[in-house]
Amino acid sequence: MSRRGPVSAAAAVTLLVAAVAAVTFGGPGVVSGVALAAGDAPEPAAGVVGAVVPAPTSAPPVTTIPETTAQPTPTPTATPSPAAPKPPAAQSPGTVRLAKGGTATLVRRDLGPDASLPIPDGVREATWWGAALDAGKGATVLAGHVNWKGQTGPFSELWESRKGDITSIVDPAGRMWRFRVERIETVAKHDLPARAEEFFGQTGAHRLVLVTCGGRWVGGSSGYESNRVVIAVPA
């Protein structure tokens, strides 16, 4: 809402996008993902075969049928089982958890007096605007910092997102909502307003829209040159 009177849905979306395009969700730097390689499985130890005991040499030299020295059957060496993965920690109410485990506290806020999107107070928060989690249509928009004051935020994960990733949200009442990533877009900030309704509109199928900044640092009022927009649908 504007202090000058109600803001239409279309106007609110346009103003919202202008605000997102101008917001710097972090400080200087470029976010890059680091791939974690899986460890090699340990090789099992070799089994030990029993030695052959020679026949005594003190026996008289007579013709005998040679005895066969029995060999013990080696005991198979067990291959160690890989450690079971630890279950994820329980997710607290009022939080969003991204696919790689980054978690932020949800801060539900309306648009500011000038219909601008309120930005988080720190890297561990995500502002929530738009549709409710159980809405039948429209965008539920969560915005977070990529980094801030020397700290990397959980929303930096958006630069490593892949289709099929799962984002979970636990609302303040403790109910869990799961969304599956369907689209990933990197949009120059000056191009974002033209795609306002597409990303942030309150019509169309219900979707979760995660937004952060990144790319090349250009400074000034823009900060980073791009926005990362990740769109997920109910899973």
Backbone as CSV, one residue per row, in Angstrom:
resi,resn,N_x,N_y,N_z,CA_x,CA_y,CA_z,C_x,C_y,C_z
1,MET,0.832,-1.194,0.000,0.000,0.000,0.000,0.872,1.252,0.000
2,SER,0.409,2.273,-0.668,1.082,3.571,-0.656,0.321,4.495,0.271
3,ARG,0.993,5.387,0.871,0.320,6.372,1.715,-0.597,7.268,0.895
4,ARG,-0.383,7.275,-0.425,-1.208,8.117,-1.286,-2.477,7.401,-1.686
5,GLY,-2.700,6.153,-1.250,-3.910,5.429,-1.609,-3.572,4.022,-2.023
6,PRO,-4.598,3.180,-2.286,-4.350,1.783,-2.653,-3.531,1.662,-3.924
7,VAL,-2.726,0.608,-3.991,-1.921,0.328,-5.175,-2.497,-0.905,-5.846
8,SER,-2.777,-0.821,-7.125,-3.327,-1.968,-7.847,-2.310,-3.094,-7.868
9,ALA,-2.811,-4.329,-8.109,-1.900,-5.481,-8.142,-0.820,-5.289,-9.196
10,ALA,-1.211,-4.817,-10.378,-0.229,-4.629,-11.449,0.789,-3.572,-11.077
11,ALA,0.301,-2.465,-10.478,1.229,-1.397,-10.089,2.151,-1.869,-8.985
12,ALA,1.600,-2.666,-8.046,2.436,-3.167,-6.955,3.538,-4.041,-7.487
13,VAL,3.218,-4.910,-8.448,4.232,-5.777,-9.025,5.292,-4.964,-9.740
14,THR,4.873,-3.938,-10.493,5.839,-3.105,-11.207,6.773,-2.411,-10.237
15,LEU,6.206,-1.858,-9.152,7.033,-1.174,-8.161,7.921,-2.169,-7.422
16,LEU,7.374,-3.350,-7.159,8.166,-4.377,-6.509,9.382,-4.729,-7.333
17,VAL,9.184,-4.938,-8.627,10.292,-5.321,-9.494,11.317,-4.207,-9.594
18,ALA,10.848,-2.983,-9.664,11.788,-1.866,-9.702,12.640,-1.861,-8.439
19,ALA,11.994,-2.173,-7.308,12.748,-2.210,-6.047,13.747,-3.355,-6.043
20,VAL,13.309,-4.533,-6.497,14.224,-5.670,-6.531,15.402,-5.383,-7.447
21,ALA,15.122,-4.773,-8.590,16.191,-4.480,-9.536,17.209,-3.521,-8.945
22,ALA,16.755,-2.647,-8.038,17.670,-1.649,-7.476,18.367,-2.128,-6.218
23,VAL,17.838,-3.160,-5.594,18.390,-3.614,-4.317,19.695,-4.368,-4.530
24,THR,20.641,-4.108,-3.664,21.884,-4.874,-3.658,21.786,-5.919,-2.567
25,PHE,21.665,-7.183,-2.928,21.542,-8.247,-1.945,22.911,-8.762,-1.537
26,GLY,23.849,-7.894,-1.252,25.149,-8.363,-0.798,26.237,-7.370,-1.121
27,GLY,27.477,-7.737,-0.785,28.620,-6.877,-1.016,29.424,-7.333,-2.197
28,PRO,30.600,-6.739,-2.430,31.402,-7.070,-3.601,31.811,-8.530,-3.628
29,GLY,31.935,-9.056,-4.823,32.413,-10.419,-5.000,31.546,-11.184,-5.966
30,VAL,32.022,-12.295,-6.427,31.271,-13.151,-7.325,31.101,-14.497,-6.652
31,VAL,29.889,-14.993,-6.613,29.610,-16.264,-5.953,29.921,-17.399,-6.907
32,SER,30.669,-18.358,-6.450,30.958,-19.523,-7.275,30.780,-20.764,-6.434
33,GLY,30.209,-21.822,-7.036,29.976,-23.057,-6.311,31.223,-23.927,-6.291
34,VAL,31.340,-24.749,-5.273,32.451,-25.693,-5.169,31.869,-27.086,-5.165
35,ALA,32.227,-27.899,-6.142,31.713,-29.258,-6.221,32.439,-30.135,-5.208
36,LEU,31.679,-30.908,-4.465,32.264,-31.813,-3.486,32.321,-33.204,-4.088
37,ALA,33.522,-33.778,-4.199,33.665,-35.097,-4.802,33.378,-36.168,-3.771
38,ALA,32.740,-37.241,-4.208,32.472,-38.356,-3.304,33.763,-39.100,-3.005
39,GLY,33.924,-39.573,-1.764,35.141,-40.289,-1.382,35.181,-41.680,-1.991
40,ASP,36.395,-42.196,-2.211,36.536,-43.547,-2.734,36.239,-44.546,-1.631
41,ALA,35.604,-45.643,-2.004,35.331,-46.686,-1.019,36.636,-47.382,-0.637
42,PRO,36.849,-47.713,0.667,38.098,-48.373,1.072,38.178,-49.774,0.505
43,GLU,39.392,-50.211,0.148,39.572,-51.560,-0.370,39.636,-52.545,0.788
44,PRO,38.985,-53.728,0.638,39.044,-54.707,1.726,40.445,-55.271,1.877
45,ALA,40.818,-55.652,3.107,42.138,-56.242,3.358,42.177,-57.656,2.791
46,ALA,43.364,-58.093,2.350,43.510,-59.444,1.779,43.417,-60.495,2.869
47,GLY,42.831,-61.691,2.551,42.742,-62.788,3.517,44.106,-63.463,3.685
48,VAL,44.316,-64.154,4.816,45.588,-64.839,5.089,45.368,-66.340,4.966
49,VAL,46.176,-67.017,4.118,46.066,-68.463,3.922,47.073,-69.155,4.824
50,GLY,46.651,-70.285,5.508,47.537,-70.991,6.440,48.734,-71.618,5.729
51,ALA,49.887,-71.714,6.405,51.113,-72.275,5.817,51.049,-73.798,5.815
52,VAL,51.744,-74.434,4.856,51.837,-75.898,4.796,52.923,-76.371,5.754
53,VAL,52.571,-77.356,6.628,53.551,-77.879,7.590,54.284,-79.034,6.925
54,PRO,55.618,-78.999,6.790,56.338,-80.084,6.121,56.337,-81.358,6.947
55,ALA,56.411,-82.530,6.244,56.471,-83.818,6.951,57.796,-83.932,7.685
56,PRO,57.803,-84.645,8.856,59.066,-84.783,9.596,60.123,-85.500,8.754
57,THR,61.384,-85.119,8.930,62.485,-85.699,8.132,63.182,-86.844,8.850
58,SER,62.774,-87.140,10.091,63.466,-88.194,10.861,62.918,-89.600,10.602
59,ALA,61.853,-89.731,9.793,61.280,-91.055,9.529,62.237,-91.899,8.692
60,PRO,62.214,-93.291,8.888,63.117,-94.157,8.108,62.771,-94.107,6.640
61,PRO,63.744,-94.302,5.756,63.506,-94.194,4.321,62.750,-95.395,3.787
62,VAL,61.451,-95.438,3.979,60.608,-96.520,3.455,59.640,-95.899,2.454
63,THR,59.140,-96.773,1.609,58.190,-96.292,0.615,56.829,-96.124,1.284
64,THR,56.314,-94.933,1.214,55.005,-94.638,1.820,54.177,-93.823,0.842
65,ILE,52.933,-93.785,1.125,52.053,-92.892,0.353,52.153,-91.499,0.977
66,PRO,52.546,-90.526,0.200,52.696,-89.189,0.803,51.378,-88.687,1.367
67,GLU,51.488,-88.023,2.490,50.302,-87.430,3.107,50.055,-86.035,2.517
68,THR,48.831,-85.725,2.457,48.450,-84.384,1.978,48.221,-83.496,3.193
69,THR,48.945,-82.422,3.233,48.772,-81.494,4.359,47.567,-80.610,4.096
70,ALA,46.588,-80.685,4.952,45.371,-79.882,4.763,45.660,-78.409,5.024
71,GLN,45.019,-77.552,4.261,45.168,-76.114,4.437,43.874,-75.536,5.007
72,PRO,43.985,-74.687,5.985,42.766,-74.093,6.556,42.063,-73.198,5.540
73,THR,40.760,-73.213,5.624,39.975,-72.348,4.740,40.103,-70.907,5.210
74,PRO,40.519,-70.016,4.304,40.660,-68.619,4.734,39.324,-68.019,5.127
75,THR,39.371,-67.195,6.133,38.164,-66.487,6.574,37.965,-65.249,5.709
76,PRO,36.801,-65.139,5.048,36.595,-63.952,4.202,36.701,-62.680,5.022
77,THR,37.304,-61.690,4.410,37.420,-60.389,5.068,36.200,-59.551,4.723
78,ALA,35.541,-59.069,5.727,34.330,-58.288,5.496,34.677,-56.922,4.922
79,THR,33.902,-56.510,3.948,34.072,-55.165,3.387,33.311,-54.189,4.267
80,PRO,33.985,-53.183,4.784,33.282,-52.249,5.675,32.132,-51.553,4.961
81,SER,30.996,-51.448,5.638,29.838,-50.777,5.060,30.022,-49.275,5.147
82,PRO,29.578,-48.549,4.115,29.694,-47.086,4.198,28.819,-46.553,5.315
83,ALA,29.291,-45.492,5.930,28.534,-44.897,7.029,27.194,-44.403,6.523
84,ALA,26.162,-44.648,7.302,24.826,-44.193,6.909,24.780,-42.668,6.960
85,PRO,24.141,-42.039,5.957,24.071,-40.576,5.985,23.253,-40.091,7.177
86,LYS,23.688,-38.998,7.753,22.970,-38.456,8.895,21.666,-37.822,8.415
87,PRO,20.578,-38.069,9.138,19.318,-37.433,8.735,19.421,-35.927,8.932
88,PRO,18.752,-35.154,8.086,18.815,-33.699,8.253,18.204,-33.283,9.575
89,ALA,18.753,-32.240,10.145,18.217,-31.733,11.404,16.790,-31.250,11.183
90,ALA,15.990,-31.356,12.220,14.606,-30.914,12.125,14.571,-29.432,11.763
91,GLN,13.654,-29.085,10.890,13.545,-27.698,10.441,12.630,-26.933,11.384
92,SER,13.087,-25.786,11.823,12.324,-24.981,12.773,11.158,-24.277,12.092
93,PRO,10.082,-24.010,12.830,8.976,-23.236,12.260,9.445,-21.854,11.816
94,GLY,8.827,-21.364,10.748,9.149,-20.030,10.250,10.465,-19.946,9.520
95,THR,10.835,-21.023,8.799,12.111,-21.027,8.078,11.934,-21.588,6.671
96,VAL,12.888,-21.253,5.808,12.999,-21.838,4.477,14.332,-22.561,4.408
97,ARG,14.332,-23.771,3.851,15.567,-24.543,3.699,15.754,-24.871,2.224
98,LEU,16.920,-24.502,1.691,17.237,-24.763,0.302,17.806,-26.168,0.139
99,ALA,18.030,-26.565,-1.116,18.375,-27.961,-1.417,19.654,-28.426,-0.738
100,LYS,20.652,-27.573,-0.600,21.930,-27.960,-0.006,21.975,-27.719,1.498
101,GLY,20.855,-27.349,2.071,20.778,-27.220,3.523,20.820,-25.808,4.060
102,GLY,21.084,-24.806,3.227,21.087,-23.423,3.696,19.705,-23.033,4.197
103,THR,19.651,-22.439,5.381,18.373,-22.135,6.023,18.317,-20.668,6.423
104,ALA,17.159,-20.052,6.189,16.958,-18.652,6.568,15.630,-18.518,7.288
105,THR,15.570,-17.542,8.182,14.337,-17.253,8.918,13.426,-16.385,8.059
106,LEU,12.154,-16.753,7.985,11.195,-15.993,7.188,10.725,-14.761,7.941
107,VAL,10.697,-13.647,7.230,10.173,-12.404,7.789,9.062,-11.950,6.857
108,ARG,7.818,-12.123,7.301,6.652,-11.793,6.482,6.414,-10.297,6.559
109,ARG,6.551,-9.611,5.438,6.376,-8.160,5.411,5.569,-7.757,4.195
110,ASP,4.777,-6.722,4.386,4.072,-6.129,3.253,5.017,-5.183,2.535
111,LEU,4.591,-4.713,1.381,5.381,-3.712,0.682,5.507,-2.462,1.531
112,GLY,6.620,-1.754,1.344,6.848,-0.531,2.088,5.907,0.575,1.671
113,PRO,5.991,1.753,2.322,5.110,2.879,2.004,5.169,3.273,0.527
114,ASP,6.316,3.078,-0.104,6.446,3.399,-1.526,6.275,2.151,-2.391
115,ALA,5.649,1.106,-1.829,5.416,-0.166,-2.525,6.717,-0.851,-2.920
116,SER,7.768,-0.643,-2.120,9.053,-1.299,-2.398,9.169,-2.574,-1.576
117,LEU,9.934,-3.524,-2.086,10.149,-4.783,-1.392,11.104,-4.563,-0.229
118,PRO,10.694,-4.875,1.007,11.626,-4.719,2.134,12.721,-5.775,2.054
119,ILE,13.958,-5.350,2.253,15.071,-6.280,2.166,15.351,-6.863,3.543
120,PRO,15.994,-8.043,3.600,16.293,-8.654,4.903,17.261,-7.800,5.717
121,ASP,17.223,-7.990,7.035,18.138,-7.278,7.921,19.514,-7.921,7.975
122,GLY,19.641,-9.162,7.511,20.925,-9.860,7.529,20.875,-11.088,6.646
123,VAL,22.009,-11.800,6.544,22.090,-12.927,5.622,21.258,-14.121,6.072
124,ARG,20.867,-14.151,7.342,20.106,-15.305,7.839,18.601,-15.081,7.788
125,GLU,18.170,-14.023,7.118,16.751,-13.752,6.972,16.358,-13.766,5.501
126,ALA,15.084,-14.075,5.260,14.513,-13.981,3.919,13.168,-13.269,4.036
127,THR,13.003,-12.164,3.326,11.723,-11.473,3.370,10.728,-12.198,2.472
128,TRP,9.483,-12.192,2.920,8.408,-12.927,2.250,7.326,-11.936,1.851
129,TRP,7.042,-11.924,0.565,6.002,-11.044,0.036,5.129,-11.851,-0.913
130,GLY,3.863,-11.437,-1.041,2.995,-12.048,-2.045,2.102,-13.125,-1.474
131,ALA,1.873,-14.160,-2.281,0.878,-15.177,-1.969,1.227,-15.977,-0.726
132,ALA,0.178,-16.457,-0.063,0.355,-17.357,1.066,0.814,-18.723,0.568
133,LEU,1.326,-19.535,1.485,1.853,-20.840,1.089,0.768,-21.785,0.593
134,ASP,-0.465,-21.583,1.051,-1.557,-22.443,0.612,-2.420,-21.787,-0.465
135,ALA,-1.893,-20.750,-1.100,-2.668,-20.034,-2.118,-2.928,-20.918,-3.330
136,GLY,-4.026,-20.651,-3.992,-4.343,-21.391,-5.205,-3.714,-20.794,-6.440
137,LYS,-3.226,-19.550,-6.337,-2.598,-18.890,-7.473,-1.620,-17.831,-6.978
138,GLY,-0.812,-17.315,-7.888,0.097,-16.225,-7.565,1.446,-16.679,-7.046
139,ALA,2.360,-15.710,-6.940,3.749,-15.976,-6.549,3.969,-15.702,-5.066
140,THR,4.571,-16.672,-4.389,5.108,-16.480,-3.043,6.576,-16.105,-3.231
141,VAL,6.927,-14.871,-2.932,8.263,-14.340,-3.239,9.109,-14.302,-1.967
142,LEU,10.276,-14.938,-2.023,11.241,-14.887,-0.917,12.533,-14.286,-1.447
143,ALA,13.014,-13.245,-0.792,14.238,-12.568,-1.223,15.274,-12.637,-0.116
144,GLY,16.518,-12.930,-0.494,17.590,-13.021,0.497,18.904,-12.493,-0.042
145,HIS,19.799,-12.125,0.869,21.122,-11.634,0.489,22.001,-12.782,-0.018
146,VAL,22.825,-12.488,-1.013,23.833,-13.453,-1.435,25.018,-13.416,-0.472
147,ASN,25.374,-12.225,-0.034,26.367,-12.045,1.031,26.173,-10.665,1.638
148,TRP,26.760,-10.471,2.821,26.530,-9.209,3.523,27.555,-9.065,4.630
149,LYS,28.291,-7.960,4.608,29.264,-7.649,5.653,30.240,-8.801,5.891
150,GLY,30.735,-9.372,4.802,31.739,-10.416,4.888,31.204,-11.811,5.117
151,GLN,29.893,-11.972,5.223,29.291,-13.289,5.435,28.534,-13.726,4.185
152,THR,28.654,-15.015,3.857,27.907,-15.576,2.740,26.555,-16.043,3.238
153,GLY,25.500,-15.678,2.522,24.157,-16.040,2.939,23.688,-17.346,2.321
154,PRO,22.689,-17.990,2.920,22.170,-19.240,2.371,21.612,-19.071,0.963
155,PHE,21.168,-17.881,0.606,20.607,-17.678,-0.732,21.675,-17.666,-1.817
156,SER,22.954,-17.708,-1.420,24.009,-17.881,-2.427,23.852,-19.228,-3.133
157,GLU,23.175,-20.181,-2.477,22.915,-21.487,-3.094,22.136,-21.370,-4.400
158,LEU,21.392,-20.296,-4.558,20.585,-20.157,-5.774,21.454,-20.158,-7.019
159,TRP,22.727,-19.810,-6.890,23.637,-19.806,-8.043,24.123,-21.217,-8.368
160,GLU,23.753,-22.191,-7.565,24.071,-23.596,-7.841,22.808,-24.435,-8.032
161,SER,21.648,-23.785,-8.087,20.384,-24.516,-8.181,20.302,-25.330,-9.464
162,ARG,19.586,-26.444,-9.363,19.323,-27.295,-10.519,17.848,-27.669,-10.541
163,LYS,17.344,-27.939,-11.723,15.957,-28.386,-11.838,15.778,-29.661,-11.016
164,GLY,14.661,-29.724,-10.313,14.385,-30.878,-9.470,14.793,-30.696,-8.020
165,ASP,15.614,-29.683,-7.709,15.976,-29.417,-6.321,14.714,-29.149,-5.496
166,ILE,14.761,-29.546,-4.232,13.619,-29.350,-3.345,13.917,-28.256,-2.325
167,THR,12.990,-27.322,-2.216,13.032,-26.296,-1.176,11.876,-26.569,-0.227
168,SER,12.145,-26.561,1.065,11.085,-26.799,2.048,10.887,-25.545,2.900
169,ILE,9.639,-25.294,3.206,9.269,-24.171,4.071,8.417,-24.725,5.201
170,VAL,8.764,-24.357,6.432,7.932,-24.684,7.583,7.327,-23.374,8.071
171,ASP,5.995,-23.302,8.024,5.344,-22.054,8.405,5.360,-21.894,9.928
172,PRO,4.964,-20.729,10.426,5.025,-20.502,11.883,4.202,-21.496,12.688
173,ALA,3.189,-22.120,12.058,2.367,-23.095,12.767,2.981,-24.489,12.757
174,GLY,4.121,-24.662,12.054,4.791,-25.954,12.029,4.436,-26.835,10.854
175,ARG,3.613,-26.361,9.915,3.268,-27.148,8.733,4.360,-26.998,7.681
176,MET,4.704,-28.131,7.039,5.757,-28.101,6.025,5.166,-28.037,4.626
177,TRP,5.822,-27.234,3.786,5.455,-27.088,2.382,6.700,-27.344,1.559
178,ARG,6.579,-28.166,0.528,7.722,-28.526,-0.308,7.491,-28.053,-1.739
179,PHE,8.570,-27.522,-2.323,8.509,-27.011,-3.694,9.677,-27.585,-4.497
180,ARG,9.419,-27.913,-5.753,10.432,-28.485,-6.647,10.818,-27.449,-7.703
181,VAL,12.137,-27.211,-7.833,12.619,-26.198,-8.777,12.272,-26.613,-10.205
182,GLU,11.666,-25.678,-10.907,11.240,-25.934,-12.290,11.954,-25.044,-13.293
183,ARG,12.271,-23.812,-12.888,12.946,-22.867,-13.792,14.024,-22.106,-13.035
184,ILE,15.098,-21.788,-13.741,16.207,-21.018,-13.166,16.569,-19.931,-14.165
185,GLU,16.543,-18.692,-13.742,16.809,-17.572,-14.641,17.867,-16.652,-14.026
186,THR,18.783,-16.172,-14.855,19.699,-15.100,-14.475,19.325,-13.897,-15.320
187,VAL,18.917,-12.820,-14.667,18.338,-11.681,-15.363,19.118,-10.418,-15.010
188,ALA,19.541,-9.685,-16.029,20.171,-8.390,-15.777,19.158,-7.483,-15.088
189,LYS,19.605,-6.698,-14.130,18.668,-5.893,-13.354,17.855,-4.934,-14.215
190,HIS,18.462,-4.415,-15.277,17.707,-3.480,-16.108,16.660,-4.183,-16.968
191,ASP,16.730,-5.519,-17.059,15.734,-6.283,-17.820,14.613,-6.820,-16.944
192,LEU,14.779,-6.741,-15.626,13.814,-7.358,-14.730,12.421,-6.720,-14.788
193,PRO,12.284,-5.386,-14.854,10.935,-4.807,-14.866,10.060,-5.329,-15.997
194,ALA,10.646,-5.623,-17.144,9.851,-6.100,-18.280,9.269,-7.485,-18.029
195,ARG,9.801,-8.190,-17.036,9.334,-9.547,-16.741,8.628,-9.611,-15.391
196,ALA,8.114,-8.449,-14.965,7.482,-8.326,-13.652,6.336,-9.305,-13.463
197,GLU,5.363,-9.258,-14.333,4.190,-10.108,-14.164,4.545,-11.580,-14.267
198,GLU,5.471,-11.911,-15.157,5.892,-13.294,-15.353,6.452,-13.901,-14.068
199,PHE,7.295,-13.156,-13.379,7.943,-13.689,-12.184,7.120,-13.486,-10.914
200,PHE,6.631,-12.262,-10.709,6.093,-11.878,-9.411,4.596,-11.637,-9.386
201,GLY,3.932,-11.821,-10.511,2.502,-11.538,-10.573,1.684,-12.434,-9.659
202,GLN,0.541,-11.915,-9.240,-0.337,-12.647,-8.348,-1.470,-13.352,-9.085
203,THR,-1.235,-13.658,-10.341,-2.146,-14.463,-11.135,-1.379,-15.679,-11.635
204,GLY,-2.091,-16.602,-12.260,-1.441,-17.812,-12.748,-1.269,-18.832,-11.636
205,ALA,-0.690,-19.967,-11.985,-0.528,-21.058,-11.026,0.332,-20.630,-9.841
206,HIS,0.029,-21.196,-8.682,0.819,-20.880,-7.494,2.253,-21.375,-7.669
207,ARG,3.208,-20.564,-7.249,4.622,-20.885,-7.399,5.419,-20.168,-6.316
208,LEU,6.590,-20.725,-6.022,7.537,-20.102,-5.105,8.622,-19.452,-5.937
209,VAL,8.892,-18.173,-5.685,9.920,-17.442,-6.422,10.994,-16.998,-5.440
210,LEU,12.205,-17.529,-5.612,13.352,-17.198,-4.759,14.248,-16.229,-5.516
211,VAL,14.647,-15.146,-4.861,15.398,-14.094,-5.547,16.626,-13.702,-4.732
212,THR,17.753,-13.519,-5.422,18.936,-12.931,-4.810,19.710,-12.189,-5.892
213,CYS,20.828,-11.609,-5.533,21.675,-10.898,-6.482,22.949,-11.693,-6.767
214,GLY,23.733,-11.216,-7.712,24.994,-11.884,-7.999,25.530,-11.500,-9.354
215,GLY,26.467,-12.307,-9.839,27.133,-11.977,-11.090,28.276,-11.017,-10.842
216,ARG,28.478,-10.121,-11.774,29.594,-9.171,-11.680,29.218,-8.001,-10.786
217,TRP,30.166,-7.590,-9.958,29.945,-6.424,-9.092,30.207,-5.158,-9.899
218,VAL,29.202,-4.275,-9.968,29.342,-3.032,-10.736,29.293,-1.806,-9.836
219,GLY,28.921,-1.986,-8.566,28.898,-0.882,-7.625,27.732,0.063,-7.860
220,GLY,27.842,1.256,-7.309,26.796,2.249,-7.469,25.486,1.792,-6.852
221,SER,24.366,2.240,-7.420,23.054,1.871,-6.891,22.655,0.449,-7.250
222,SER,23.341,-0.140,-8.228,22.992,-1.493,-8.653,23.675,-2.563,-7.824
223,GLY,24.922,-2.305,-7.400,25.668,-3.344,-6.697,26.068,-4.433,-7.669
224,TYR,25.435,-5.591,-7.566,25.642,-6.646,-8.548,24.832,-6.338,-9.800
225,GLU,25.292,-6.857,-10.927,24.630,-6.537,-12.185,23.404,-7.388,-12.473
226,SER,23.237,-8.511,-11.763,22.184,-9.454,-12.105,21.366,-9.880,-10.893
227,ASN,20.194,-10.428,-11.197,19.382,-11.114,-10.198,19.277,-12.586,-10.604
228,ARG,19.334,-13.447,-9.613,19.065,-14.875,-9.825,17.635,-15.116,-9.386
229,VAL,16.847,-15.674,-10.276,15.433,-15.941,-9.989,15.209,-17.435,-10.161
230,VAL,14.803,-18.106,-9.103,14.551,-19.539,-9.122,13.070,-19.758,-8.847
231,ILE,12.399,-20.437,-9.755,10.956,-20.646,-9.651,10.692,-22.127,-9.372
232,ALA,9.910,-22.377,-8.329,9.603,-23.751,-7.910,8.097,-23.915,-7.818
233,VAL,7.629,-25.132,-8.027,6.203,-25.444,-7.966,5.955,-26.412,-6.826
234,PRO,4.732,-26.458,-6.308,4.452,-27.394,-5.205,4.846,-28.821,-5.571
235,ALA,5.559,-29.493,-4.662,6.042,-30.848,-4.929,5.071,-31.882,-4.368
